[in-house]
Amino acid sequence: MSINSYNNVDREALAKDLNEIHRELIARMGNEDFTHLTKMERWGKICSVIGYGTAWIIPNPISAFFISLGSYTRWTSLTHPVVHKGYDKISGVPERYTSKSFARGWRRFLDWPDWITPAGWHQEHDVLHHYNLGESLDPDHLQHNMEWLRQSKVPMFLRFIIVIGFTALWKILYYTPRTHKELRLSSARQQGESTPEMTRSGAWSLFTQQGRALWFQSLLPYFGMRFILIPLLFIPLGTVAAFNVMINSLIAEAFTNMHSFLVIVPNHAGDDVMMFEEKGKGRGEFYLRQILGSVNYKTGTDFNDFMHGWLNYQIEHHLWPDLPLNQYPYAQPKVAAVCKKHGIPYRQQSVFKRLLKAVDIMVGRTSMLKPQLT
């Protein structure tokens, strides 16, 4: 999209058209949305049962895959929409499926046992990422975050190897410390404290508040539950069975990292995706940036959407983060039509094609678009 066409988009008309769709979506919300959510939750639980039900037999990729898919589903198809308040407005929804109660306190280890804490996820993702998309304040801005590799003297083939290795550990190496960092900065601002110094080493240090939170709220509890406590439950079947569960759990963790990396990272990256230097103003500009800064994948059946974690409707999700999952397939063609009407690119490609574009950004082969340079 050229700078002229970007500047010439009628923001008010765009906002009017999209607000009309939003009102229609709100009016459609009801019990069917919650029923759909519980179906996705049930699919995830079935995957976990299949995985752990066979994990004790022998270390194998099939059991690990199903354990992984269960974990991935809890994050993308349950935690993500619920914490975004997607089901808060639906009458009769049990309180534990609302943003006020889900994964709060002791329920964290029932609803969403993960490396990432719910509070950290909310601050980093729901607040900062969604309302600063593609800007310097976006904590998930891929090009900014990868400048250390893009500008390095590391040979290109080694850069690709680094990225491949990173995919198997990215939740631990990136998301977990990043969410603790943003939560710590937010807490300092709210309490009127001076901005704490944030360093890469400090993020992992037991001598910093951020580092202690990382170890005692994330790394140690999750590691203990996933790789010690759960395998120990299989001791009645023998120590070999418990060991097999531990090995399959470790393999599953790598699978979950790679699967989530595949689906999440390319959503806002590529040489055809825009980044912005200045803060946007107004609802129309906000809508425009969500469209130009996001990419959809293949959409369609519940199974397809389930495997994508419902992140294949990324444009619609960024326009209206608080919608139930079930509303996005209905909204998608309507949003695409509005984009066509206003001459705005509506990007939708295979997740694998988008992965290649994202990796090219990470290693420095390509760069994202900037309105002032296009």
Stockholm file with secondary structure:
# STOCKHOLM 1.0

chainA/1-374         MSINSYNNVDREALAKDLNEIHRELIARMGNEDFTHLTKMERWGKICSVIGYGTAWIIPNPISAFFISLGSYTRWTSLTHPVVHKGYDKISGVPERYTSKSFARGWRRFLDWPDWITPAGWHQEHDVLHHYNLGESLDPDHLQHNMEWLRQSKVPMFLRFIIVIGFTALWKILYYTPRTHKELRLSSARQQGESTPEMTRSGAWSLFTQQGRALWFQSLLPYFGMRFILIPLLFIPLGTVAAFNVMINSLIAEAFTNMHSFLVIVPNHAGDDVMMFEEKGKGRGEFYLRQILGSVNYKTGTDFNDFMHGWLNYQIEHHLWPDLPLNQYPYAQPKVAAVCKKHGIPYRQQSVFKRLLKAVDIMVGRTSMLKPQLT
#=GR chainA/1-374 SS CCHHHHHHSCHHHHHHHHHHHHHHHHHHCSHHHHHHHHHHHHHHHHHHHHHHHHHTTCCCHHHHHHHHHHHHHIIIIIIHHHHTTTTTTSTTCCGGGSTTTTTCGGGHHHHCCSSSCHHHHIIIIIIIITTSTTSTTCTTCHHHHTHHHHTSCCCHHHHHHHHHHHHTTHIIIIIHHHHHHHHHHHHHHHTTCCCCCCCTTGGGCTTSHHHHHIIIIIIHHHHHIIIIIHHHTTGGGCHHHHHHHHHHHHHHHHHHHHHHHHHHGGGGCSTTSBCCSSCCCSHHHHHHHHHHTCCBCCCCSHHHHHHTTTGGGHHHHHHCTTSCGGGHHHHHHHHHHHHHHHTCCCCBCCHHHHHHHHHHHHHTSSCCBCGGGC
#=GC SS_cons         CCHHHHHHSCHHHHHHHHHHHHHHHHHHCSHHHHHHHHHHHHHHHHHHHHHHHHHTTCCCHHHHHHHHHHHHHIIIIIIHHHHTTTTTTSTTCCGGGSTTTTTCGGGHHHHCCSSSCHHHHIIIIIIIITTSTTSTTCTTCHHHHTHHHHTSCCCHHHHHHHHHHHHTTHIIIIIHHHHHHHHHHHHHHHTTCCCCCCCTTGGGCTTSHHHHHIIIIIIHHHHHIIIIIHHHTTGGGCHHHHHHHHHHHHHHHHHHHHHHHHHHGGGGCSTTSBCCSSCCCSHHHHHHHHHHTCCBCCCCSHHHHHHTTTGGGHHHHHHCTTSCGGGHHHHHHHHHHHHHHHTCCCCBCCHHHHHHHHHHHHHTSSCCBCGGGC
//
